[in-house]
Amino acid sequence: METATVISITIGAFLVGITGLSVYTAFGPPSKSLDDPFEDHED
């Protein structure tokens, strides 16, 4: 394969991985430990 194709696939896989990790952290089981700063300071 050409160098540009390998680099494109690598960057694409990295972006998909980061996106998946972000969605898992935001909505999966680890989200139970996240705090909402707006709910902490209700008026």
C-alpha positions as CSV (number, residue, x, y, z in Angstrom):
1,M,0.0,0.0,0.0
2,E,1.0,3.6,-0.4
3,T,2.3,5.6,2.5
4,A,-0.6,8.1,2.3
5,T,-3.2,5.2,2.5
6,V,-1.5,3.8,5.6
7,I,-1.4,7.2,7.3
8,S,-5.0,7.9,6.4
9,I,-6.2,4.5,7.8
10,T,-4.1,5.1,11.0
11,I,-5.5,8.6,11.6
12,G,-9.0,7.4,10.9
13,A,-8.7,4.5,13.3
14,F,-7.3,6.8,16.0
15,L,-10.2,9.2,15.6
16,V,-12.8,6.5,15.8
17,G,-11.1,5.1,18.9
18,I,-11.0,8.5,20.6
19,T,-14.7,9.1,19.7
20,G,-15.7,5.7,21.0
21,L,-13.8,6.2,24.3
22,S,-15.4,9.6,24.7
23,V,-18.9,8.3,24.2
24,Y,-18.2,5.4,26.6
25,T,-16.9,7.8,29.2
26,A,-19.8,10.2,28.8
27,F,-22.7,7.8,28.7
28,G,-21.4,4.4,30.0
29,P,-20.7,3.2,33.5
30,P,-17.8,5.7,34.2
31,S,-20.3,8.5,33.8
32,K,-21.7,7.8,37.3
33,S,-18.6,9.4,38.8
34,L,-18.8,12.6,36.7
35,D,-20.1,15.7,38.4
36,D,-22.4,18.4,36.9
37,P,-21.0,21.8,38.1
38,F,-24.3,23.5,37.3
39,E,-26.3,21.2,39.6
40,D,-23.8,21.7,42.4
41,H,-24.6,25.5,42.5
42,E,-28.3,25.7,42.3
43,D,-29.8,29.0,43.4
